[in-house]
């Protein structure tokens, strides 16, 4: 690595770090003030509060990096270029026979490294801390989230309830509606004090353990319910591991699919997303299919933002830092609006999921190619 490369890369890393820490600090302060009552209710002491804050915001650092890295990478590149113009360094470099393309090359390489690091974070980092990311201060304070009723397309079970607790995978006041009536009583409804989702094991398939069943009554006297030869509801008289007021309902629709404010696939890897497409219980909607294609294309879109912003600023606004910031802001705004619009059209069946995810790429590539022409000379 030559001296100019070390100088540009070190400046880039410093600006990236400062911008990232500054934006992270603003987010943490806002979120802390917004959720201060929940933190105080859970912590109980000053030492407990610090521990809760470190755990909560430490888990969100990789998520914040994933959401902001591509924008901060553009900001860092723009600041490096405007710095070269401000101190007249770029003219000395060009007088020495160094082209603009050669000057931008180390910035391109380090931006590519940031993009690949963000992709690795999405595939390995976020899935590893998914449980912490899916909890929020409401969960820390023992408060649940409002449940959005869901339908298990494989078993035909309709799952309702009052609250969802993602940390313990529980539903408060669950109300289940079965596809067939229970034997001997002619009712297809189950109601209990709580239901906890349990993964498949040697005793049962994946599903919900209902505790404190209030409907139907005399649960211990009822036989289990089978649908097409498959055990759907297991009653206490047929399973020694169940208490008299408990029953088990088979379902692969876990509690993560029953909250409006959390997409179950948000923190999943590509392999898990592909596996979710084959989950017969959860019929993946158009939005989930768009997200699958978008995840594959995200590193390419991150690099396109660099090719849209840096050549434009280098050619038109680098001599004035305020103009450079304005041009970069406009480009980022257009970038996000186009992506959101295309993904929204895909989620509402105006475009196919694949086309909705690829459309931003089809629109940005010609624009980026035109903007990058000065770097090719």
Residue pairs with C-beta under 8 A, 6 or more apart in sequence:
1 9
1 106
4 93
4 98
4 103
4 106
5 105
5 106
8 80
8 103
8 106
8 107
9 106
9 107
9 110
11 79
11 80
11 83
12 76
12 77
12 80
12 106
12 107
12 110
13 76
13 110
15 75
15 76
15 79
15 80
16 72
16 73
16 75
16 76
16 114
19 72
19 75
19 76
20 65
20 68
20 69
20 72
23 64
23 68
23 72
24 61
24 64
27 64
28 57
31 57
32 39
32 53
35 136
35 137
37 141
38 137
38 138
38 140
38 141
38 143
39 49
39 52
39 53
39 56
39 137
39 140
39 141
40 49
41 141
42 48
42 52
42 137
42 140
42 141
42 142
43 49
43 51
43 52
52 140
55 132
56 132
56 137
56 140
59 129
59 132
59 133
60 133
62 121
62 125
62 126
62 129
63 126
63 133
63 267
65 118
65 121
66 118
66 121
66 122
66 126
69 114
69 115
69 117
69 118
69 302
70 114
70 115
70 118
70 301
70 302
70 305
71 305
71 332
73 111
73 114
73 115
73 302
73 305
73 306
74 111
74 305
74 306
74 309
74 310
74 328
74 331
74 332
75 328
77 107
77 111
77 306
77 309
77 310
78 309
78 310
78 313
78 318
78 324
78 325
78 328
80 107
81 90
81 104
81 107
81 310
81 313
81 314
81 318
81 324
82 313
82 318
82 319
82 320
82 321
82 324
83 89
84 90
84 93
84 103
84 318
85 318
85 319
86 321
90 103
90 318
93 103
94 100
99 377
100 314
100 374
100 375
100 377
101 375
101 376
101 377
104 310
104 311
104 314
104 375
107 306
107 310
108 306
111 302
111 303
111 306
112 303
114 302
115 299
115 302
115 303
116 299
118 298
118 299
118 302
119 298
119 299
122 269
122 295
122 298
123 269
123 270
124 269
126 133
126 267
127 267
127 268
127 269
127 272
129 267
130 267
130 268
131 167
133 267
134 166
134 167
134 256
134 262
134 267
135 166
135 167
138 144
138 145
139 145
139 165
139 166
139 167
143 163
144 162
144 163
144 164
144 165
144 170
144 172
145 163
145 164
145 165
145 166
145 259
145 261
145 262
146 162
146 163
146 164
146 259
146 260
147 160
147 161
147 162
147 163
147 164
147 171
147 258
147 259
148 258
148 259
148 260
149 158
149 159
149 160
149 161
149 258
150 158
150 159
150 253
150 257
150 258
151 157
151 158
151 159
151 253
152 158
152 159
152 251
152 252
152 253
152 281
152 282
153 280
153 281
153 282
153 283
154 251
154 252
154 280
154 281
155 179
155 227
155 230
155 232
155 250
155 251
155 281
156 178
156 179
156 227
157 176
157 177
157 178
157 179
157 232
157 249
157 251
157 253
158 176
158 177
159 171
159 174
159 176
159 208
159 251
159 253
159 258
160 174
160 175
160 176
160 177
161 171
161 172
161 173
161 174
161 175
161 195
161 258
162 171
162 172
162 173
163 171
163 172
163 173
164 170
164 171
164 172
164 255
164 258
164 259
165 171
165 172
165 255
166 255
166 256
166 259
166 262
168 196
169 196
169 197
169 198
169 254
169 255
170 194
170 195
170 196
170 197
170 255
171 194
171 195
171 196
171 197
171 208
171 255
171 258
172 193
172 194
173 191
173 192
173 193
173 194
174 190
174 191
174 192
174 194
174 195
174 208
174 210
175 189
175 190
175 191
176 189
176 190
176 191
176 195
176 208
176 210
176 249
177 188
177 189
177 190
178 188
178 189
178 190
178 225
178 232
178 233
178 249
179 188
179 227
179 232
180 188
180 225
180 227
180 232
181 187
181 188
182 188
182 190
182 216
182 222
182 225
182 233
183 222
183 223
183 225
184 222
184 223
185 216
185 222
187 215
187 216
189 215
189 216
190 210
190 213
190 215
190 216
190 233
190 247
190 249
191 213
191 214
191 215
192 210
192 211
192 212
192 213
192 214
192 215
193 211
193 212
193 213
193 214
194 210
194 211
194 212
195 208
195 209
195 210
195 211
195 249
196 208
196 209
196 211
197 206
197 207
197 208
197 254
197 255
198 204
198 206
198 207
198 208
198 209
199 206
200 206
203 239
203 241
204 234
204 239
204 248
204 250
205 231
205 250
206 250
206 251
206 252
206 254
207 248
207 249
207 250
207 251
207 252
208 248
208 249
208 251
209 246
209 248
210 246
210 247
210 248
210 249
211 243
211 245
211 246
212 245
212 246
213 219
213 245
213 246
213 247
216 222
219 235
219 236
219 244
219 245
219 246
219 247
220 235
220 236
220 237
220 244
220 245
221 237
222 235
222 237
223 235
223 237
223 238
224 231
224 233
224 234
224 235
224 237
224 238
224 239
225 231
225 232
225 233
225 235
226 232
230 250
231 250
232 249
232 250
233 247
233 248
233 249
233 250
234 242
234 247
234 248
234 250
235 242
235 247
236 242
236 243
236 244
236 245
236 246
236 247
239 248
242 248
251 281
252 279
252 280
252 281
252 282
253 281
253 282
254 264
256 262
256 264
257 264
257 282
263 287
263 288
263 291
264 276
264 282
265 272
265 273
265 276
265 288
265 291
265 292
268 276
270 292
270 295
270 296
273 288
273 291
273 292
273 295
274 292
276 282
276 284
276 288
277 284
277 288
277 289
277 292
285 347
286 346
286 347
286 348
286 349
286 353
287 343
287 346
287 347
289 346
289 353
289 354
290 343
290 346
290 347
290 353
290 356
290 357
291 343
292 353
292 357
293 353
293 354
293 356
293 357
293 358
294 339
294 343
294 357
296 357
297 357
297 358
297 361
300 361
301 339
301 360
301 361
301 364
304 361
304 364
304 365
304 368
305 331
305 332
305 335
307 368
307 369
307 371
307 372
308 331
308 335
308 364
308 367
308 368
308 371
309 327
309 328
309 331
309 332
311 371
311 372
311 373
311 374
311 375
312 327
312 331
312 371
313 324
313 327
313 328
314 374
314 375
315 371
315 374
316 323
316 327
317 323
317 324
317 326
317 327
318 324
335 364
338 360
338 363
338 364
339 360
342 351
342 356
342 357
342 359
342 360
343 356
343 357
345 351
345 356
345 359
346 352
346 353
346 355
346 356
346 357
347 356
351 359
